[in-house]
């Protein structure tokens, strides 16, 4: 283990407290908050929408605008790009996919 000689030294009491804390955690005693982690993970998992779920009652919260005259859809990545991003004037590929 490397020793940092520039760091301030800890007192014997601080070293004993750290070693006692390490022993307590490794001796099988669980941390006081360990049970709360499982509850939070369960609540978090319930908030996700699964793919293929029935979303017929949901409404869109954003406005979807149709493709503009100065835009095109790249045939490789299917992203809507500005016409200045075409690889060539007649191409349907963007600069990234060309």
C-alpha positions, -999 to 999 in steps of 0.1 A, spaced: 0 0 0 13 34 -9 19 60 18 12 97 13 38 114 35 23 148 28 -12 139 42 -20 149 77 -18 120 101 -48 106 119 -49 102 156 -50 68 172 -87 74 182 -97 80 145 -78 49 134 -96 28 160 -130 42 150 -123 34 113 -111 -1 121 -142 -7 143 -165 5 115 -148 -18 90 -151 -48 114 -188 -40 120 -196 -39 83 -176 -71 75 -188 -90 105 -223 -95 90 -241 -66 105 -261 -48 79 -261 -10 74 -292 8 88 -302 19 53 -298 -14 35 -335 -23 38 -345 11 23 -326 4 -9 -349 -25 -18 -380 -4 -12 -367 24 -35 -358 -1 -62 -393 -16 -62 -409 18 -64 -385 28 -92 -393 -4 -111 -430 2 -109 -427 36 -125 -413 23 -158 -436 16 -188 -429 -18 -203 -426 -22 -241 -459 -33 -257 -480 -19 -230 -515 -6 -238 -510 32 -242 -543 39 -260 -555 61 -231 -524 82 -232 -522 116 -250 -491 132 -265 -476 159 -244 -455 174 -273 -465 188 -306 -454 167 -336 -447 188 -367 -446 173 -402 -414 173 -423 -406 208 -435 -396 218 -470 -359 223 -460 -357 188 -443 -352 152 -455 -353 118 -438 -320 99 -441 -326 64 -455 -299 49 -434 -304 63 -399 -340 75 -404 -334 108 -387 -349 141 -400 -320 162 -411 -317 197 -426 -310 198 -464 -276 212 -457 -267 179 -441 -272 159 -474 -241 141 -486 -249 152 -522 -277 173 -537 -296 143 -550 -287 118 -522 -311 107 -495 -282 101 -470 -269 125 -444 -232 134 -441 -228 110 -411 -241 79 -429 -225 86 -463 
